[in-house]
Amino acid sequence: MGLLWVTPRARLRRLASRGGPSPLAGRTVLVTGASSGIGEATALAVAERGARVVLVARREAELERVRSTIEARGGTATSYATDLSDLDAIDALVERVLAEVGTVDYLVNNAGRSIRRSLALSHDRFHDFERTMAINYFAPVRLTMGLLPAMRAQGFGHVVNIVTWGVQMKAPKFAAYIASKTALDTWSRIAGRETYADGVTFTNMRFALVRTAMVAPTDAYDDRASMTPEQAAAKVVRALEERPVTWDTAAGRVGGVVNVVAPRLSDALMSRFHRRMPDSAAARGLSEQQ
């Protein structure tokens, strides 16, 4: 079960909106990684609430499929095929969106890359760390920074980052992935404090396992309980509407507390977990999936 930490101002917005239109109605929402998974489900959900959706991902054909679906349902969407690991491409995207669509009111930084691999298998794979930082940290920061001035100028904006409960749990085998998401989580908390007086806020969604193509290469997840992309998207939409600081799982918060109050106990427990959960075939180089 997730825990929403909501500001008093957000509670008032929620109360005011009950029985009325969604706060997203008539607003522009940009979603990255919108061609599948959480991004696609979120794009469809916000369009149903009357938002104009800006779809961003690498795969143009899949973006067009999502855009067509939204329009077939009576919604409004535009799509921009962009490689978010290319910082120059992000700058060009920002310029086009601001010129063609206008100010983005809500930004969902969803595009990401996950790697589950032990450090013992990573000594000759420094590119794992470079790739995860490129798409999970530098890309959303560059995109947010590009859109932020217009948000501040209009006195309103909200950014939702899809991160991970790993920022609290510090799970083994996820050093590259969790480090990149932790960087984004921390950057956003600081950015939110600097922009709060301008009406621009941030939410970090610290999800546990969501059943998407990103986790498919890891066979250890096959029998694990997980959210569907649609269930995760429902949480994202709620965060867009209510603008909490974080969305946490109960387990994530417990793990975070244990890491602080009993760090060596946490190390021992996680070490046991690390030994009992082997690297996937993909991580061991037995397939090309990861």
Secondary structure by P-SEA (a helix, b strand, c coil): cccccccaaaaaaaaaacccccccccbbbbbccccccaaaaaaaaaaaaccbbbbbcccaaaaaaaaaaaaaacccccccccccccaaaaaaaaaaaaaccccccbbbcccccccccccccccccaaaaaaaaacccaaaaaaaaaaaaaaaaaccbbbbbbcccccccccccaaaaaaaaaaaaaaaaaaaaaacccccbbbbbccccccccccccccccccbbbbcaaaaaaaaaaaaaacccccccaaaaaaaaaaaccaaaaaaaaaaaaaacccccccccccccc
